[in-house]
Amino acid sequence: MNLKLFDILRKGSSRSGPREPISARFLHCGDSAIAVELASEIDEKANQRVIMLAEDLAKRPIMGIEEVVPTYRSLLVLYDPEIIRGQGLIEAVTERLEALVDSAKATRSFTIPVLYGHEAGLDLEEMAQMKGLTPQDVISIHSSAEYRVYMIGFAPGFAYLGGVPEILHTPRLKVPRQHIEAGSIGIGGKQGNINSVSSPSGWRFLGRTPLKLFDANRSEPFLLQAGDRVSFRPIEPDEAQALDAAVARGETCLEVNAQ
């Protein structure tokens, strides 16, 4: 793909004082999509700005934009070239970036129940051995951290998480497994994840949650969204079984944390 690059730098001041400059790079992805990159690596502030830009474009649509897809550090903007040309879209999005003001927006926070080990905890014991820890140590470390949902992608509702404790950073498997069940909780490098549907995967898995991250029959099909905060709570098999039954009845069973 032949990509054209555009760089902008926002400078100026706001009523509350000087703004921090925002650099952005625009990449043409074919003739009907543009990627707006706000950082060169994973960064929480850049991710928040990606989400803010996506929300702004949803609330105040630019004619011709058909869809926006937020990722870790960029926003993919799909558009109709018969309504707006690429350069015109870049100029319009640049204006939005220049007007974008960082805000301390309240984030949603949830606790996810997890049955560690057992059939879905395929890599728990091996990871513990690799780290010189016990399986219970791994569970305690993993469930004591707070994670940020950086993006939803790969599969419907699949949550990519940042905030994995460094001691648990583990490379993915060289040969992916062909079937990982929905709800599996994994680690790949320094990222965490919650599987939303059954699929092949090379991530390392510690357990599973009975919660259903994707359900096309719900009014809100995705349980989580980019920008959410999540923590994990270890549960025993009897509670997992009860939650499985509740989710099968159509309950979300998502635990909302007090703000």
C-alpha positions as CSV (number, residue, x, y, z in Angstrom):
1,M,0.0,0.0,0.0
2,N,1.4,3.4,-1.0
3,L,0.9,5.6,2.1
4,K,1.1,9.4,2.0
5,L,2.1,11.1,5.2
6,F,1.0,14.4,6.6
7,D,2.2,15.9,9.9
8,I,0.5,18.6,11.9
9,L,1.4,20.2,15.2
10,R,-1.2,21.9,17.3
11,K,-0.1,24.9,19.4
12,G,-1.9,27.6,21.2
13,S,-3.4,28.3,24.6
14,S,-6.7,27.8,26.4
15,R,-8.4,29.7,29.1
16,S,-6.8,27.4,31.6
17,G,-3.3,28.0,30.3
18,P,-1.0,26.8,27.5
19,R,-2.1,23.6,25.7
20,E,0.2,20.7,25.3
21,P,1.0,20.4,21.5
22,I,-0.6,17.5,19.8
23,S,1.2,15.9,16.9
24,A,-0.7,13.8,14.4
25,R,0.2,11.9,11.3
26,F,-2.3,11.2,8.6
27,L,-1.9,8.1,6.4
28,H,-4.0,7.4,3.3
29,C,-5.2,3.8,3.5
30,G,-6.5,3.3,0.0
31,D,-9.0,5.8,-1.5
32,S,-11.6,5.6,1.2
33,A,-9.9,5.5,4.6
34,I,-7.4,7.6,6.5
35,A,-5.5,6.7,9.7
36,V,-5.0,9.5,12.2
37,E,-1.9,8.5,14.3
38,L,-1.5,10.4,17.6
39,A,1.5,8.5,18.9
40,S,4.3,6.2,17.7
41,E,3.9,3.8,20.6
42,I,1.2,2.7,23.1
43,D,0.4,5.6,25.4
44,E,-2.6,6.1,27.6
45,K,-2.9,9.9,27.0
46,A,-2.7,9.3,23.2
47,N,-5.3,6.6,23.5
48,Q,-7.6,8.9,25.5
49,R,-7.3,11.5,22.7
50,V,-8.1,8.9,20.1
51,I,-11.3,8.1,22.0
52,M,-12.1,11.8,22.4
53,L,-11.7,12.4,18.7
54,A,-13.9,9.4,17.8
55,E,-16.6,10.7,20.2
56,D,-16.4,14.2,18.8
57,L,-16.8,12.9,15.2
58,A,-19.7,10.8,16.3
59,K,-21.5,13.8,18.0
60,R,-20.7,16.3,15.3
61,P,-20.4,14.2,12.1
62,I,-18.3,15.4,9.1
63,M,-20.3,14.9,5.9
64,G,-18.9,11.9,4.1
65,I,-17.5,10.0,7.1
66,E,-19.1,6.5,7.2
67,E,-17.3,5.0,10.3
68,V,-14.5,5.6,12.8
69,V,-12.5,2.8,14.4
70,P,-10.4,3.7,17.5
71,T,-7.2,1.7,18.2
72,Y,-4.4,1.9,20.7
73,R,-2.8,5.1,19.2
74,S,-4.7,6.0,16.1
75,L,-8.2,6.5,14.6
76,L,-9.2,4.9,11.3
77,V,-11.7,7.1,9.5
78,L,-13.6,5.5,6.7
79,Y,-15.3,7.9,4.2
80,D,-17.1,8.1,0.9
81,P,-14.8,9.7,-1.6
82,E,-17.8,10.8,-3.7
83,I,-18.9,13.1,-0.8
84,I,-15.5,14.3,0.6
85,R,-12.0,13.9,-0.8
86,G,-9.1,12.7,1.3
87,Q,-7.4,16.1,1.6
88,G,-10.6,17.8,2.5
89,L,-11.2,15.2,5.2
90,I,-7.6,15.7,6.6
91,E,-8.3,19.5,6.8
92,A,-11.6,18.9,8.6
93,V,-10.2,16.4,11.1
94,T,-7.2,18.7,11.6
95,E,-9.6,21.5,12.7
96,R,-11.2,19.1,15.2
97,L,-7.8,18.2,16.6
98,E,-6.9,21.8,17.0
99,A,-10.1,22.4,19.0
100,L,-9.8,19.2,21.0
101,V,-9.3,20.0,24.7
102,D,-8.0,17.3,27.0
103,S,-10.6,16.6,29.7
104,A,-10.7,14.5,32.9
105,K,-13.6,12.5,31.6
106,A,-15.0,10.0,34.1
107,T,-14.3,6.4,33.0
108,R,-16.4,3.4,33.6
109,S,-14.8,0.8,36.0
110,F,-15.8,-2.8,36.3
111,T,-14.8,-6.0,38.1
112,I,-14.6,-9.2,36.1
113,P,-15.0,-12.5,37.9
114,V,-12.4,-15.1,36.8
115,L,-12.1,-18.8,37.3
116,Y,-8.3,-19.1,37.2
117,G,-6.7,-22.4,36.2
118,H,-8.9,-25.4,35.5
119,E,-9.6,-26.3,31.8
120,A,-9.3,-22.7,30.5
121,G,-6.2,-21.9,32.5
122,L,-4.0,-23.6,29.9
123,D,-0.8,-21.7,30.7
124,L,-1.1,-20.9,34.4
125,E,1.2,-23.5,35.8
126,E,3.8,-23.1,33.0
127,M,3.8,-19.3,33.4
128,A,4.3,-19.7,37.2
129,Q,7.3,-22.0,36.5
130,M,8.8,-19.5,34.0
131,K,8.6,-16.7,36.5
132,G,9.7,-18.7,39.5
133,L,6.3,-18.2,41.1
134,T,3.5,-20.4,42.3
135,P,0.3,-20.5,40.4
136,Q,-1.4,-18.7,43.3
137,D,1.3,-16.0,43.1
138,V,0.4,-15.5,39.4
139,I,-3.3,-15.3,40.3
140,S,-2.7,-12.8,43.1
141,I,-0.5,-10.5,40.9
142,H,-2.9,-10.7,38.0
143,S,-6.0,-10.0,40.0
144,S,-4.4,-7.2,42.1
145,A,-3.8,-4.9,39.1
146,E,-6.1,-2.4,37.3
147,Y,-6.3,-2.6,33.6
148,R,-7.3,-0.2,30.8
149,V,-9.3,-1.3,27.8
150,Y,-7.2,0.3,25.1
151,M,-9.3,-1.0,22.2
152,I,-11.9,-3.4,21.0
153,G,-10.8,-5.4,18.0
154,F,-9.7,-8.6,16.3
155,A,-13.1,-10.1,17.0
156,P,-16.4,-8.5,18.0
157,G,-16.0,-7.4,21.7
158,F,-12.5,-8.7,22.0
159,A,-10.8,-6.4,24.7
160,Y,-7.1,-5.5,24.5
161,L,-5.9,-4.5,28.0
162,G,-2.9,-2.4,29.2
163,G,-1.6,-2.4,32.7
164,V,-0.3,-6.0,32.9
165,P,2.3,-6.2,35.8
166,E,5.8,-6.4,34.3
167,I,6.6,-9.7,36.0
168,L,3.7,-11.3,34.0
169,H,4.9,-10.1,30.6
170,T,5.3,-13.3,28.6
171,P,5.8,-13.8,24.8
172,R,3.0,-15.5,22.9
173,L,3.2,-19.1,21.9
174,K,5.3,-19.9,18.7
175,V,2.4,-22.1,17.5
176,P,-1.1,-20.8,18.1
177,R,-3.7,-23.1,19.5
178,Q,-6.6,-23.7,17.1
179,H,-9.4,-23.3,19.7
180,I,-9.6,-21.0,22.7
181,E,-13.0,-20.6,24.3
182,A,-14.9,-17.3,24.7
183,G,-14.2,-15.6,28.0
184,S,-10.6,-16.8,28.2
185,I,-8.3,-14.4,30.0
186,G,-4.9,-14.1,28.5
187,I,-1.5,-12.4,28.3
188,G,0.5,-11.7,25.1
189,G,3.8,-9.9,25.6
190,K,2.9,-6.9,27.8
191,Q,-0.8,-6.9,26.8
192,G,-3.7,-8.5,28.4
193,N,-6.9,-9.7,26.8
194,I,-10.4,-11.1,27.3
195,N,-11.6,-13.3,24.5
196,S,-15.1,-12.5,23.3
197,V,-15.7,-15.5,20.9
198,S,-14.1,-18.9,20.4
199,S,-11.1,-18.6,18.1
200,P,-7.5,-19.6,17.4
201,S,-4.9,-17.8,19.6
202,G,-1.3,-17.7,20.5
203,W,-1.8,-15.9,23.8
204,R,-1.0,-17.4,27.2
205,F,-4.2,-18.1,29.1
206,L,-4.7,-18.0,32.9
207,G,-8.5,-18.7,33.2
208,R,-11.8,-17.6,32.0
209,T,-14.7,-15.4,32.9
210,P,-18.3,-16.5,32.6
211,L,-19.3,-13.1,31.3
212,K,-20.2,-12.7,27.7
213,L,-18.3,-9.8,26.1
214,F,-20.2,-10.0,22.9
215,D,-23.9,-10.9,22.5
216,A,-25.6,-9.8,19.3
217,N,-29.0,-10.2,21.0
218,R,-28.3,-7.5,23.6
219,S,-29.2,-3.9,23.1
220,E,-25.5,-3.1,23.7
221,P,-23.7,-6.1,22.0
222,F,-20.3,-5.2,23.5
223,L,-19.9,-5.4,27.2
224,L,-16.8,-3.2,27.4
225,Q,-15.6,-0.2,25.4
226,A,-12.3,1.5,24.9
227,G,-11.4,3.7,27.9
228,D,-13.0,1.4,30.5
229,R,-11.1,0.3,33.6
230,V,-11.3,-3.3,34.7
231,S,-10.0,-5.5,37.5
232,F,-10.3,-9.2,38.0
233,R,-11.8,-11.1,40.9
234,P,-10.9,-14.8,41.5
235,I,-13.9,-17.1,41.9
236,E,-14.4,-20.7,42.7
237,P,-16.0,-23.4,40.4
238,D,-19.4,-23.2,42.1
239,E,-19.7,-19.5,41.6
240,A,-18.5,-19.9,38.0
241,Q,-21.2,-22.4,37.4
242,A,-23.8,-20.1,38.9
243,L,-22.6,-17.2,36.8
244,D,-22.6,-19.4,33.7
245,A,-26.3,-20.2,34.3
246,A,-27.1,-16.5,34.9
247,V,-25.4,-15.4,31.7
248,A,-27.2,-18.1,29.8
249,R,-30.5,-16.5,31.0
250,G,-29.4,-13.3,29.5
251,E,-28.0,-11.5,32.5
252,T,-24.8,-9.5,32.0
253,C,-23.5,-10.0,35.6
254,L,-21.0,-7.2,35.2
255,E,-19.9,-5.7,38.5
256,V,-19.8,-1.9,38.4
257,N,-17.1,-0.3,40.7
258,A,-18.0,2.8,42.7
259,Q,-16.4,6.0,41.2
